[in-house]
Amino acid sequence: MVKGRPDGAPRLEHKGYNRGLILGLTMAESMLLLVFCLLLVAAAMISAERSRRYEVERKLEKAEQQVALLERKRSEQTALIVQLQSKLVSGNLSAADKAVVEKQWRELVLARETLDNIVDEGATPADLQSLSKVAAVLKEHNIALAAAPDEVNKLLAGGTGGGVMHDWPPIINLDDAKKNYFQSGSAELTGTFAQLLGTTITDEIASNLSLYGANIVEVIGHTDEQPVARGTSNLDDTIINAMDGKLPVSSLQPADNAGLGLARAIAVANVLKANPKLKDATILPMSAAQLILPGDTVTSGQRGAVESRRRIEIRVRGRTAPVAVINAGTTLPADVH
């Protein structure tokens, strides 16, 4: 539009396009961007569909090859059957052919009789398949199939034949190297360990007690062979009161690894005794000191700090004999002194 100016010269007025509100783009630009995104999505879908089609084509090709192989074998077998039939009809069988036919016929009759006997005894073809798997396992362990019943009877009877396993309760092994359950040289529990003892570990112990009909929990403290840096021990004066909860575990001052292992076992045992889930069990703290390596072997000497050897083992068992309570004034038999 041309308007007059005061000086008489014409003036051209410019008016810009209004911008859209989508990322500052015009409507046309927004539509182009949308079309571009749709093309990307379509390309991804087409690519995925093409991959699926290639996979289906590959499987189809493999199936066709297998069908062709089976068809070739069927043709060969059909030709062989026709050949045998013609020989049988004509009676033109060689001695070798007759021997083969008779042998195969006898095997077929024997297999049929064997199958009938198995079915009469209540077995099924599926049982035979399972038996073949059992036979393979027995062969791997050098056990003859005919000897399998005797080996099974030994296992069921809890015999002591070679390789017989017993259903012992599992050992709960708490490795200090993984969780830092104790401070170095101390029997005090870390907060994390105390919480773990009161929840997950207690639940596992209670489950084992119920499953195996046990009522004794043995808590065994193990240490490494690093000497304890303390001159004297006060365990003789404090250990019973600490076990009864009258003294804190921090009051125990062992001077050797045997005492340190026992002090740590007492710390764990006190937490377990306080849990209502184990109220019917007897908790026994014990120490293996530095003698037993992980894996239940005796050490031959391994100096230094070895975290994997600092551990607590928890075992459950049944009581082997009635509890005999001996009072201070009771006279012991002569063979006990």
C-alpha positions in Angstrom: 0.0 0.0 0.0 1.4 3.4 -1.0 0.6 6.3 1.2 1.3 10.0 0.7 4.0 11.6 2.7 4.1 15.2 3.9 7.0 15.8 1.5 4.9 14.5 -1.4 7.0 11.3 -1.9 5.3 7.9 -1.8 6.0 5.5 1.1 5.9 1.7 1.0 4.4 0.0 4.1 5.8 -3.5 5.0 3.8 -6.0 7.1 5.6 -9.2 8.3 4.0 -12.6 8.5 2.7 -13.6 11.9 4.8 -16.3 13.6 3.2 -19.5 15.1 3.5 -20.4 18.7 5.2 -23.9 18.0 8.9 -23.4 18.7 8.7 -20.1 16.9 8.0 -21.8 13.5 5.4 -20.8 10.9 2.6 -23.2 10.3 4.2 -24.4 7.1 7.5 -25.1 8.8 5.7 -26.9 11.6 3.9 -29.1 9.1 7.2 -29.9 7.3 8.8 -30.9 10.6 5.8 -33.1 11.5 5.9 -34.8 8.0 9.7 -35.4 8.5 9.1 -37.0 11.9 6.3 -39.2 10.4 8.7 -40.3 7.7 11.3 -41.3 10.3 8.8 -43.4 12.1 7.6 -45.0 8.9 11.2 -45.7 7.9 11.8 -47.4 11.3 8.7 -49.5 10.9 9.6 -50.5 7.4 13.1 -51.5 8.5 11.7 -53.6 11.4 9.2 -55.2 9.0 11.9 -55.9 6.5 14.1 -57.6 9.2 11.1 -59.8 10.2 10.5 -60.7 6.6 14.2 -61.7 6.1 14.0 -63.8 9.2 10.8 -65.6 8.1 12.3 -66.1 4.6 15.4 -67.6 6.2 13.4 -70.0 8.3 11.2 -70.9 5.3 14.3 -71.7 3.3 15.7 -73.9 6.0 12.3 -75.7 6.3 12.2 -76.2 2.6 15.7 -77.7 2.7 14.6 -80.1 5.5 11.4 -81.0 3.6 13.5 -81.7 0.5 15.9 -83.9 2.6 13.0 -85.8 4.1 11.4 -86.2 0.7 14.6 -87.6 -0.8 14.9 -90.1 2.1 11.2 -91.0 1.6 11.8 -91.6 -2.1 14.9 -93.8 -1.3 12.9 -95.8 1.2 10.0 -96.1 -1.1 12.3 -97.4 -3.9 13.8 -99.9 -1.5 10.4 -101.1 -0.3 9.3 -101.6 -4.0 12.4 -103.5 -4.7 11.9 -105.8 -1.7 8.3 -106.3 -2.6 9.1 -107.2 -6.1 11.7 -109.7 -4.9 9.3 -111.2 -2.4 6.5 -111.6 -5.0 8.9 -113.1 -7.6 10.7 -115.2 -5.0 13.9 -113.9 -6.5 15.8 -113.2 -3.2 19.4 -113.9 -2.8 20.7 -115.7 0.3 22.0 -112.5 1.7 18.7 -110.7 1.1 16.8 -113.5 2.8 19.2 -113.4 5.8 18.6 -109.6 6.1 14.8 -109.9 5.9 14.8 -112.8 8.5 17.1 -110.9 10.8 15.0 -107.7 10.7 11.8 -109.7 11.1 13.1 -111.4 14.2 14.2 -108.1 15.7 10.8 -106.6 15.0 9.0 -109.5 16.7 11.4 -109.3 19.7 10.9 -105.6 20.0 7.1 -106.0 19.9 7.2 -108.7 22.6 9.4 -106.6 24.8 7.1 -103.6 24.4 4.1 -105.7 25.2 5.8 -107.0 28.4 6.6 -103.5 29.5 3.1 -102.3 28.9 1.7 -105.3 30.9 3.9 -104.2 33.8 2.3 -100.7 33.8 5.0 -98.8 31.9 4.4 -96.5 29.0 6.5 -95.4 26.0 7.1 -92.1 27.9 8.6 -94.1 30.8 11.0 -95.6 28.3 12.2 -92.2 27.2 12.7 -91.1 30.8 14.6 -94.4 31.4 16.9 -93.6 28.5 17.8 -90.3 30.2 18.5 -92.1 33.5 20.7 -94.6 31.7 22.7 -91.8 30.2 23.3 -90.3 33.7 24.3 -93.7 35.1 26.7 -94.1 32.3 28.4 -90.8 33.0 29.0 -92.0 36.6 30.2 -95.5 35.5 27.2 -97.3 37.0 25.7 -100.1 35.0 22.0 -100.0 34.4 21.6 -103.4 35.9 23.2 -102.2 39.1 21.0 -99.1 39.4 18.4 -100.7 41.7 21.1 -101.7 44.3 22.6 -98.2 44.2 19.2 -96.5 44.6 18.5 -98.8 47.6 21.8 -97.8 49.2 20.9 -94.2 48.8 17.4 -94.6 50.2 18.7 -96.7 53.1 21.4 -94.1 53.9 24.2 -96.6 53.2 27.8 -95.7 53.4 28.7 -96.8 49.9 31.0 -94.6 47.9 29.6 -91.2 46.9 26.5 -91.4 49.2 25.4 -87.9 50.2 23.6 -87.1 53.5 20.9 -84.5 53.9 22.7 -82.4 56.5 21.4 -78.9 57.4 23.2 -76.2 55.5 25.9 -74.1 57.1 25.3 -70.3 57.2 28.7 -68.7 56.5 29.0 -65.0 57.3 32.3 -63.8 55.6 33.7 -60.6 57.2 35.6 -59.8 54.0 32.3 -59.0 52.2 30.4 -57.0 54.8 32.9 -55.9 57.5 30.8 -57.3 60.3 33.4 -56.6 63.0 35.9 -53.8 63.7 39.5 -55.1 63.5 40.5 -56.9 66.7 37.1 -56.2 68.2 34.0 -58.3 69.0 31.5 -55.4 68.7 29.0 -55.8 65.9 28.5 -53.2 63.3 25.0 -51.8 63.0 24.5 -53.4 59.5 25.5 -56.8 60.9 23.2 -56.5 63.9 20.2 -55.6 61.6 21.0 -58.5 59.3 21.2 -61.0 62.2 17.8 -59.9 63.5 16.1 -60.3 60.1 17.3 -62.3 57.2 19.7 -64.6 59.1 17.3 -65.3 62.0 14.6 -66.2 59.4 17.0 -68.7 57.7 18.0 -70.2 61.0 14.4 -70.6 62.1 13.6 -72.3 58.8 16.5 -74.7 59.1 15.4 -75.6 62.7 11.9 -76.4 61.6 12.9 -78.2 58.4 15.4 -80.5 60.1 13.7 -80.9 63.5 16.8 -79.3 65.2 16.9 -77.4 68.5 20.6 -76.4 68.8 22.2 -73.5 67.1 26.1 -73.4 67.1 27.7 -70.1 66.5 31.4 -70.6 65.6 33.8 -67.7 65.5 36.8 -67.9 63.2 39.8 -65.6 62.9 42.9 -65.2 60.8 46.5 -65.8 62.2 47.3 -62.2 62.9 48.3 -61.9 66.6 46.0 -60.0 68.9 47.7 -56.8 70.1 46.8 -57.2 73.8 48.9 -58.4 76.7 46.3 -59.9 79.1 42.8 -61.3 78.8 39.8 -60.7 81.1 37.6 -63.4 79.6 37.8 -65.6 82.6 36.2 -62.8 84.7 33.7 -61.4 82.2 32.7 -64.1 79.7 29.7 -65.6 81.6 28.3 -62.2 82.5 28.6 -61.1 78.9 26.9 -64.2 77.7 24.0 -63.6 80.2 23.7 -60.0 79.0 24.9 -58.5 82.3 27.9 -57.0 80.7 28.3 -55.5 77.2 30.3 -57.3 74.6 32.7 -54.3 74.5 33.8 -55.3 78.0 35.4 -58.5 76.7 39.2 -58.1 76.1 40.7 -61.3 74.5 44.5 -61.6 74.3 44.6 -64.3 71.6 42.6 -65.4 68.5 40.9 -68.2 70.4 39.4 -65.6 72.8 38.6 -63.2 70.0 36.7 -65.9 68.0 34.7 -66.8 71.2 34.0 -63.1 72.0 32.6 -62.6 68.5 30.6 -65.8 68.7 29.1 -64.5 72.0 28.2 -61.2 70.3 26.3 -63.0 67.6 24.7 -65.5 70.0 23.3 -62.7 72.2 21.5 -61.1 69.2 20.1 -64.4 68.2 18.9 -65.3 71.8 17.0 -62.0 72.0 14.9 -62.8 68.9 11.5 -64.4 69.7 11.7 -66.6 66.6 14.5 -68.6 68.2 13.1 -68.7 71.7 12.9 -72.6 71.7 16.4 -73.1 70.5 19.6 -73.3 72.5 22.3 -70.9 71.2 25.9 -72.2 71.8 28.9 -69.8 71.1 32.1 -71.5 70.1 35.5 -70.6 68.8 37.6 -72.3 66.2 40.3 -69.6 66.6 42.7 -69.5 63.6 42.8 -73.2 63.1 40.2 -73.9 60.3 40.4 -72.5 56.8 37.4 -71.8 54.7 36.4 -75.1 53.2 36.9 -77.1 56.5 40.6 -77.7 56.2 43.2 -77.2 59.0 45.7 -74.5 58.4 49.4 -75.2 58.0 50.3 -71.6 58.8 49.3 -68.4 57.0 50.5 -65.2 58.7 49.0 -61.8 58.2 45.6 -60.2 57.9 43.4 -62.4 55.8 39.8 -61.0 55.7 38.2 -64.1 54.2 39.2 -66.2 57.2 37.5 -63.8 59.7 34.0 -65.2 59.6 31.1 -66.6 61.6 29.6 -70.0 60.9 26.1 -70.9 62.1 25.1 -74.6 62.2 21.9 -76.3 63.5 21.6 -79.8 64.9 19.6 -81.8 67.3 20.4 -82.4 71.0 22.4 -85.6 71.3 21.8 -86.3 75.0 19.5 -85.0 77.8 20.7 -81.9 79.5 22.3 -82.7 82.9 22.1 -79.8 85.3 24.9 -79.9 87.9 24.5 -77.7 91.0 27.4 -76.4 93.0 26.8 -78.7 95.9 26.3 -81.9 93.8 29.0 -84.6 94.1 30.3 -85.7 90.8 30.8 -89.4 90.1 34.4 -90.6 90.4 34.8 -91.1 86.6 33.9 -87.4 85.9 36.6 -85.9 88.1 
